Amino acid sequence: MKLSPASQRSALADFNRLHAEGCFVLPNPWDTGTAIYLQRLGFKALATTSAGYAFSRGKPDGAIPRDEMLAHIQEVVAATPLPVNADFLSGFAEEPEGVAANVALCLATGVAGLSIEDSTGKNDPPLYEEKLAIQRIEAARHAIVASGAPLS
């Protein structure tokens, strides 16, 4: 089930409001049952966990393919009306254009936000070179702006 545009706008507004109000706890469900449980405990927002989901599938963190991760994120988003921030690993691409395209796909799941890591997934180098890391985040942000999502 995909969120309606009105529901997604409401989740985005709630998420922006929570950020404006200060600190809040953002627990990490690894499946829909955990998302529902955390909502019932009174949490105001959720964030997916790449490691938690991967481990629940018997895989190491980072071993879940993009389309499976997008389906998982969409399931968590659909499980509750709470805003969900996606742990989107390193954007499932190295080049900024690929990150932007994948961020657009992630936004289409109904998330209220997402994170992009600077880890290459390799031992050498473990992190993206600074210039490329900045370009990747700029591309992600451009995809968010292009989607019309309100930014905090």
trRosetta pair geometry for C-beta under 8 A, 3 or more apart (Angstrom, degrees):
i j d omega theta_ij theta_ji phi_ij phi_ji
1 78 4.3 133 71 -152 89 134
2 74 6.8 -38 -98 -159 73 116
2 78 7.0 -64 -85 -84 21 115
2 109 7.7 -127 -126 -154 88 37
2 110 6.1 170 -163 -44 69 124
3 7 4.2 -131 -170 91 99 118
3 8 4.5 124 112 -58 130 86
3 11 7.0 -46 -154 -1 163 137
3 77 6.3 -84 -28 148 117 113
3 78 6.9 -149 -50 -93 75 68
3 110 3.7 114 18 -130 121 138
4 7 4.6 94 52 6 80 103
4 8 7.0 -149 89 -5 41 85
5 8 5.7 -56 -146 38 32 110
5 9 6.3 34 155 -20 66 105
6 9 5.7 -52 -147 35 31 111
6 10 6.4 34 152 -21 63 105
7 10 5.5 -53 -150 35 33 114
7 11 6.4 33 152 -18 66 104
7 81 6.9 -107 -159 -136 107 88
7 110 7.5 -5 103 -151 103 123
8 11 5.6 -52 -147 36 35 111
8 12 6.3 37 153 -20 66 104
8 110 5.0 -124 -98 -142 108 78
8 112 7.7 -175 -164 -82 69 70
9 12 5.6 -53 -147 37 32 113
9 13 6.3 33 153 -20 65 105
10 13 5.7 -53 -147 36 30 111
10 14 6.3 32 153 -19 64 106
10 81 7.7 -28 105 -178 125 103
11 14 5.6 -53 -147 37 31 113
11 15 6.2 32 154 -20 65 107
11 77 8.0 46 -159 -156 173 95
11 81 7.0 -151 -81 173 99 62
11 82 7.2 82 -130 141 102 25
11 83 4.2 146 -177 -93 85 74
11 84 7.3 -17 -178 11 137 68
11 110 7.1 63 46 167 155 89
11 112 4.6 -124 138 -73 98 115
12 15 5.7 -55 -146 36 30 111
12 16 6.3 29 155 -16 65 106
12 83 7.0 132 -74 -118 25 119
12 112 5.0 -179 -92 -136 52 85
12 149 6.0 -151 -125 -158 146 89
12 150 5.6 124 147 44 126 96
13 16 5.8 -54 -147 39 30 110
13 17 6.2 33 153 -21 64 107
13 150 7.2 47 -81 51 63 144
14 17 5.6 -56 -148 36 30 113
14 18 6.4 32 154 -21 64 104
14 44 7.3 -151 168 170 112 96
14 45 7.2 170 126 -79 106 102
14 82 7.7 -124 113 -153 148 50
14 83 5.0 -167 86 -32 107 120
14 112 7.3 -67 68 -124 87 155
15 18 5.8 -50 -149 32 31 113
15 19 6.7 31 152 -16 62 104
15 45 5.9 101 -107 -114 80 139
15 83 3.7 -177 -62 -180 103 164
15 85 7.3 137 -141 -61 134 91
15 112 3.8 147 -27 155 154 137
15 113 5.8 -171 166 -19 149 112
15 152 7.5 -124 119 -31 84 134
16 19 5.7 -56 -153 37 33 111
16 20 6.3 32 152 -19 67 108
16 150 6.1 -37 -55 110 152 116
16 152 4.4 179 -130 -77 83 110
17 20 5.6 -57 -146 37 32 111
17 21 6.3 31 156 -21 66 108
18 21 5.9 -57 -147 34 29 111
18 24 5.0 -54 -176 9 109 155
18 44 5.8 161 -101 119 132 130
18 45 5.7 -115 18 -22 175 136
18 83 7.3 -150 10 45 136 141
19 152 4.7 66 79 164 150 164
20 152 6.8 -133 -51 -148 85 119
21 24 7.3 54 80 -45 108 114
24 44 6.0 -62 -174 56 142 123
24 45 6.7 77 116 30 134 113
25 43 6.5 -95 93 -126 99 100
26 43 7.8 114 -122 -172 30 122
26 45 5.6 -31 -115 96 86 101
26 46 6.8 127 -167 -146 72 17
26 47 4.7 49 156 -12 112 116
26 85 6.5 -1 -169 29 139 129
27 38 5.0 -153 81 -141 136 139
27 43 5.5 -88 18 -106 114 161
27 46 6.2 -40 73 -125 73 73
27 47 7.3 176 89 33 27 80
28 46 7.3 125 -106 -173 28 79
28 47 5.3 -41 -95 82 77 84
28 48 6.7 51 -152 164 82 15
28 49 3.8 74 171 -51 126 115
28 52 5.9 152 134 -1 113 149
28 87 7.4 28 -134 -27 119 133
29 32 7.6 78 147 -100 137 13
29 33 8.0 -178 -164 76 122 47
29 34 3.6 164 -144 105 95 104
29 35 4.0 -164 72 -66 171 65
29 37 7.6 144 -108 50 119 92
29 38 5.5 -129 -60 1 111 136
29 46 5.7 -14 8 -162 105 132
29 48 7.2 -48 69 -112 71 52
29 49 7.4 -175 76 7 26 102
29 52 7.7 -172 141 116 24 150
29 76 6.1 160 84 -135 116 117
29 79 8.0 -108 106 75 158 151
30 34 5.7 51 38 30 63 155
30 48 7.9 94 -110 -160 39 68
30 49 5.5 -51 -87 58 80 113
30 52 3.4 -122 -89 142 116 111
30 53 5.1 -174 -158 -70 81 55
30 55 7.5 -53 -145 60 150 93
30 56 5.0 146 148 -29 127 138
31 34 5.2 95 55 11 71 102
31 35 7.1 -126 103 -8 38 91
31 53 7.4 136 -64 -110 66 78
31 56 6.3 -165 -48 177 111 169
31 75 7.8 -32 -160 117 56 128
31 76 7.6 -151 -172 -85 16 92
32 35 5.3 -52 -148 33 37 116
32 36 6.4 36 156 -18 68 102
32 75 5.3 -87 -63 153 111 101
32 76 6.3 -148 -89 -96 63 50
32 78 7.8 -30 -117 78 120 83
32 79 4.0 -176 -147 -94 89 139
33 36 5.9 -54 -150 36 31 109
33 37 6.3 32 152 -19 65 108
34 37 5.5 -53 -145 38 34 115
34 38 6.2 33 156 -19 67 106
35 38 6.0 -56 -148 37 27 108
35 39 6.5 30 152 -20 62 105
35 46 5.8 35 -133 -137 88 172
35 76 5.0 165 -71 -149 149 79
35 79 4.3 90 89 93 136 141
35 80 5.3 -147 149 -7 103 117
35 82 7.7 -159 -177 47 95 122
35 84 7.8 -13 -136 -98 127 123
36 39 5.7 -53 -151 34 32 113
36 40 6.4 29 153 -17 65 106
36 79 5.6 -105 -53 165 86 110
36 80 6.0 174 -94 -66 54 105
37 40 5.8 -59 -151 38 31 110
37 41 6.6 33 150 -22 64 104
38 41 5.5 -50 -149 32 36 115
38 43 4.8 -19 162 24 92 136
38 46 6.0 107 98 -98 141 113
38 80 8.0 -92 73 -32 87 164
39 42 7.9 87 171 -41 32 12
39 43 6.4 -82 -96 56 34 88
39 46 7.5 -53 -63 -46 83 124
39 79 8.0 -170 -14 122 137 93
39 80 4.3 -175 -63 -131 149 145
39 81 7.8 104 -140 41 142 67
39 82 5.5 -151 -103 -23 105 129
43 46 6.5 87 117 -71 134 76
43 82 6.9 33 104 -130 88 158
44 82 6.7 159 163 -138 30 109
44 83 7.8 9 141 34 71 97
45 82 5.5 172 -114 173 35 105
45 83 4.5 -24 -123 69 101 93
45 84 7.2 178 -171 -82 76 31
45 85 6.9 49 159 -12 116 97
45 112 7.2 -92 -142 60 116 146
46 76 6.8 -136 113 167 137 115
46 80 7.0 95 -4 57 138 135
46 82 5.3 87 -4 107 98 132
46 83 7.5 175 32 91 65 49
46 84 5.0 -18 75 -110 94 77
46 85 7.3 -163 101 26 46 70
47 84 6.8 145 -99 -166 32 62
47 85 4.1 -22 -108 68 91 98
47 86 7.4 -158 -157 -66 69 10
47 87 6.2 83 161 -41 97 90
47 115 7.9 31 -159 -5 125 119
48 52 8.0 -151 174 58 60 113
48 53 6.7 2 179 -33 101 130
48 72 7.0 114 -149 124 140 102
48 73 5.5 -77 -40 -109 162 79
48 76 5.4 159 -86 42 102 166
48 84 6.6 50 -33 177 87 110
48 85 7.4 -141 15 94 70 53
48 86 5.2 7 29 -133 121 54
48 87 4.9 -128 90 20 81 87
49 52 3.4 49 96 19 129 115
49 53 6.1 160 86 -14 69 82
49 87 5.6 50 -118 13 25 151
50 53 6.1 -60 -148 40 26 106
50 54 6.1 25 156 -18 64 111
50 61 5.7 84 117 -153 96 90
50 62 7.0 54 149 -62 128 48
50 64 6.9 -150 -160 34 84 124
50 69 7.1 -2 -120 -130 90 125
50 87 4.5 -126 -23 118 89 120
50 88 7.8 159 -65 -85 120 7
50 89 5.2 105 -103 -65 161 90
51 54 5.7 -58 -143 40 29 110
51 55 6.0 27 160 -18 66 109
51 61 3.9 -24 -102 -92 78 120
52 55 5.9 -55 -143 38 26 109
52 56 6.4 28 156 -21 62 107
53 56 5.7 -56 -150 34 31 112
53 57 6.7 18 154 -8 64 109
53 64 6.4 -6 111 -46 111 161
53 69 7.4 116 102 -121 151 76
53 72 5.4 75 -152 176 148 156
54 57 5.9 -70 -156 44 32 104
54 59 4.5 -92 -172 86 85 92
54 60 6.1 -19 149 114 134 20
54 61 5.0 162 50 -96 151 40
54 62 7.0 9 -88 19 163 35
54 63 5.6 110 -148 46 123 88
54 64 5.2 -127 -91 -29 89 107
55 58 7.5 48 -172 -74 35 19
55 59 7.3 -114 -76 61 25 52
55 60 7.9 29 -79 -120 67 27
55 61 7.4 -10 -42 -59 87 76
57 64 6.8 99 45 -89 151 106
59 63 4.0 -136 169 82 118 130
59 64 6.3 136 87 -59 146 73
60 63 4.9 92 60 -18 71 125
62 89 6.2 124 -109 -133 71 133
62 121 5.7 155 -162 -123 145 112
64 68 5.2 -123 -177 91 92 118
64 69 4.9 114 120 -65 118 94
64 72 7.3 -20 175 0 150 146
65 68 4.9 85 62 14 80 106
65 69 6.9 -151 95 -8 37 91
66 69 5.7 -63 -148 38 28 109
66 70 6.2 28 157 -20 67 105
66 92 4.0 77 -91 -145 115 158
66 102 6.4 -92 -146 -134 134 120
66 105 7.7 52 166 95 114 149
67 70 5.6 -48 -145 34 34 113
67 71 6.5 36 154 -19 63 103
68 71 5.7 -53 -150 36 33 112
68 72 6.4 35 150 -20 65 105
69 72 5.5 -52 -148 36 34 113
69 73 6.3 36 153 -21 66 103
69 88 7.5 122 143 -131 134 60
69 89 7.4 -61 -142 -2 167 119
69 92 7.5 -171 49 -64 140 131
70 73 5.7 -51 -145 35 31 111
70 74 6.3 31 155 -18 64 106
70 105 5.8 -51 -112 144 142 109
70 106 6.5 -123 -112 -95 91 59
70 109 5.9 -156 -167 -67 76 127
71 74 5.8 -55 -148 37 30 111
71 75 6.5 35 151 -23 63 104
72 75 5.7 -53 -152 31 32 113
72 76 6.7 28 153 -16 65 103
73 76 5.9 -56 -153 36 33 108
73 77 6.3 34 151 -19 67 107
73 84 7.3 158 -169 129 80 134
73 86 4.8 16 -134 -117 134 119
73 88 7.8 15 -80 -87 151 85
73 106 6.6 -11 98 -146 167 82
73 109 4.7 38 108 153 107 167
73 111 6.3 -32 170 -61 120 117
74 77 5.5 -52 -144 38 33 114
74 78 6.1 29 157 -16 66 110
74 109 4.0 -121 -79 -147 80 99
74 110 6.7 93 -128 24 70 103
75 78 5.9 -61 -145 41 27 107
75 79 6.4 40 153 -39 62 104
76 79 5.6 -47 -151 16 32 120
76 80 8.0 -25 172 22 59 91
76 84 5.6 139 119 -139 104 154
77 84 4.8 -127 -94 34 73 145
77 109 5.5 145 5 144 151 92
77 110 4.2 140 160 82 147 112
77 111 6.0 -103 -87 -73 130 56
78 110 7.2 98 -60 50 69 152
80 84 7.9 124 64 -57 97 109
83 112 3.5 -13 -161 -1 102 162
83 113 7.3 46 164 5 113 94
84 110 7.5 54 45 107 115 85
84 111 5.3 -89 90 -127 89 72
84 112 6.0 128 49 14 43 92
85 111 6.6 83 -126 -172 24 109
85 112 6.3 -60 -70 71 61 86
85 113 4.2 -20 -114 77 89 100
85 114 6.3 171 -170 -86 67 31
85 115 6.7 51 161 -22 109 92
86 106 5.5 -151 73 -173 162 120
86 109 7.2 87 -71 66 142 139
86 111 4.5 -54 -23 -112 109 156
86 113 7.3 -168 20 98 69 49
86 114 4.0 -15 59 -112 97 93
86 115 7.2 -156 91 22 56 66
87 114 7.8 -166 -62 -155 10 72
87 115 5.9 -14 -120 51 50 110
88 91 6.0 44 131 -87 109 48
88 92 7.4 -80 172 -12 87 93
88 102 7.5 150 177 134 124 110
88 103 7.3 89 144 -103 165 68
88 106 5.4 -11 -107 -110 139 158
88 114 4.6 25 -11 -178 129 119
88 115 6.2 168 29 68 81 51
88 116 6.0 -30 81 -85 107 63
89 92 6.5 80 73 -52 119 69
89 116 7.9 3 94 -138 36 50
89 117 5.8 -58 179 20 39 118
89 119 8.0 -81 -175 63 73 108
90 93 7.8 -145 117 51 85 40
90 94 7.9 16 132 -92 124 51
90 99 7.9 -77 148 -105 65 108
90 116 6.4 64 -150 -172 36 75
90 117 4.7 -69 -79 68 70 90
90 118 7.2 115 -120 -99 100 7
90 119 5.7 -120 -69 68 121 71
90 120 7.2 98 -118 -107 168 22
90 121 6.6 -116 7 -32 144 104
90 128 7.9 142 -154 -35 126 120
90 136 7.9 -25 -180 174 84 151
91 98 7.2 122 130 113 108 82
91 99 3.7 18 149 -131 153 87
91 102 5.2 132 177 77 75 132
91 103 6.3 -28 -136 -54 106 88
91 116 4.8 16 -50 -133 105 111
91 117 8.0 -156 -12 39 75 64
91 136 6.6 -173 23 -177 154 111
91 140 6.4 -113 -100 -83 137 118
92 98 7.4 -121 103 151 68 105
92 99 7.9 145 57 -107 59 55
92 102 4.7 176 60 -138 107 159
93 97 7.7 -101 149 82 148 54
93 98 2.7 -161 -166 121 151 118
93 99 4.9 -143 70 -57 111 56
93 101 7.3 75 -28 52 161 97
93 102 5.5 178 -6 -8 116 134
94 98 6.7 40 45 55 47 138
94 120 7.6 35 -115 -138 102 83
94 128 7.8 162 -153 -105 78 117
94 132 7.9 -14 171 172 81 132
95 98 4.8 88 65 8 84 106
95 99 7.1 -151 95 -8 43 86
96 99 5.5 -55 -147 35 35 113
96 100 6.3 37 156 -21 68 103
96 132 7.7 -145 -46 -162 95 68
96 135 4.5 -86 -66 142 136 96
96 136 5.1 -137 -97 -93 74 47
96 138 7.0 -11 -143 69 133 87
96 139 3.6 159 -177 -36 94 148
97 100 5.7 -52 -150 34 32 112
97 101 6.5 30 153 -17 64 105
97 139 6.6 -115 -70 -146 28 144
98 101 5.7 -52 -146 37 33 110
98 102 6.2 27 157 -14 66 109
99 102 5.9 -63 -148 42 28 107
99 103 6.1 33 154 -24 66 107
99 116 6.6 57 -161 -140 122 144
99 136 4.9 98 -12 -157 168 83
99 139 5.0 100 77 94 109 125
99 140 5.4 -63 144 -63 112 88
99 143 7.8 -146 120 -9 71 141
100 103 5.7 -52 -145 33 29 113
100 104 6.6 34 154 -21 62 102
100 139 4.0 -98 -54 167 103 98
100 140 6.4 -141 -91 -79 57 36
100 142 6.0 -23 -121 75 123 104
100 143 4.2 170 -158 -54 74 118
101 104 5.8 -52 -157 30 32 114
101 105 6.9 31 147 -17 63 103
101 143 7.5 -141 -52 -106 19 138
102 105 5.4 -49 -152 34 40 114
102 106 6.4 42 149 -21 68 102
103 106 5.4 -51 -148 36 35 114
103 107 6.4 39 152 -21 66 102
103 114 6.8 -177 -138 71 85 146
103 116 7.4 -39 -85 -68 113 126
103 139 7.6 157 9 123 137 80
103 140 4.6 149 -72 -138 156 75
103 143 4.1 120 86 86 120 149
103 144 6.6 -68 153 -51 129 77
104 107 5.7 -51 -148 34 31 113
104 108 6.7 38 150 -25 61 103
104 143 4.8 -115 -55 -166 82 117
104 146 7.3 -36 -96 84 111 118
104 147 6.4 175 -125 -72 74 111
105 108 5.6 -52 -156 28 34 117
105 109 7.6 44 146 -29 59 92
106 109 5.9 -42 -169 11 42 115
106 111 6.1 -20 155 19 86 138
106 114 5.3 49 136 -82 142 161
107 111 6.4 -96 -116 51 40 94
107 114 7.5 -103 -69 -11 69 131
107 143 7.1 -172 -10 139 135 101
107 144 6.7 165 -80 -110 139 64
107 147 4.8 -66 142 -115 161 165
107 149 6.3 -120 -146 -39 128 139
111 114 5.6 62 123 -58 152 95
114 140 7.8 -125 87 -173 112 124
116 136 6.6 -160 147 138 140 107
116 137 6.3 180 74 -99 132 71
116 140 5.2 -127 -23 -74 153 165
118 127 5.1 23 130 -153 101 95
118 128 5.2 -113 -169 28 79 98
118 133 4.8 22 -134 -134 112 124
118 136 7.8 147 -111 68 71 139
119 126 6.4 -40 -140 166 79 74
119 127 6.2 -57 -103 -100 43 61
119 128 7.9 19 62 -16 1 82
120 125 6.0 92 5 86 149 71
120 126 6.2 -173 33 -178 99 21
120 127 6.4 174 -14 -123 94 7
120 128 5.8 139 -68 -62 92 65
122 125 6.8 58 85 60 110 36
122 126 6.7 -143 82 -98 60 40
123 126 6.4 -19 -159 -75 26 84
125 128 7.6 128 96 -95 119 17
125 129 7.1 83 67 -58 160 72
127 133 7.1 -2 165 -75 93 137
128 132 4.8 -117 173 93 112 107
128 133 4.1 147 90 -69 115 86
128 136 6.6 22 119 -1 174 143
129 132 4.9 71 63 19 86 107
129 133 6.7 -160 84 -14 36 91
130 133 5.6 -57 -143 35 28 114
130 134 6.4 27 160 -19 64 104
131 134 5.9 -55 -153 34 29 110
131 135 6.5 28 151 -17 63 107
132 135 5.5 -54 -147 38 35 113
132 136 6.2 41 153 -25 67 104
133 136 5.7 -53 -150 32 30 114
133 137 6.7 24 154 -13 63 105
134 137 6.0 -58 -150 39 32 106
134 138 6.2 34 152 -19 67 108
135 138 5.6 -54 -144 39 31 113
135 139 6.2 34 155 -21 65 105
136 139 5.8 -53 -150 34 28 112
136 140 6.6 30 150 -19 62 104
137 140 5.5 -49 -148 35 35 114
137 141 6.3 35 153 -18 66 105
138 141 5.7 -54 -147 38 31 111
138 142 6.3 36 152 -23 64 104
139 142 5.6 -50 -147 33 32 114
139 143 6.6 34 152 -20 63 102
140 143 5.8 -54 -154 33 32 112
140 144 6.6 33 148 -20 64 104
141 144 5.5 -52 -151 33 37 114
141 145 6.4 35 152 -17 68 103
141 151 7.8 43 -153 -111 91 147
142 145 5.7 -53 -146 38 32 110
142 146 6.1 34 153 -21 65 108
143 146 5.6 -53 -143 38 30 114
143 147 6.5 36 153 -27 62 104
144 147 5.7 -54 -155 28 31 113
144 149 5.3 -71 -173 56 80 120
144 151 6.4 89 131 -81 126 109
145 148 7.9 51 172 -64 35 24
145 149 7.7 -94 -87 51 22 77
145 151 7.0 -27 -83 -32 76 131
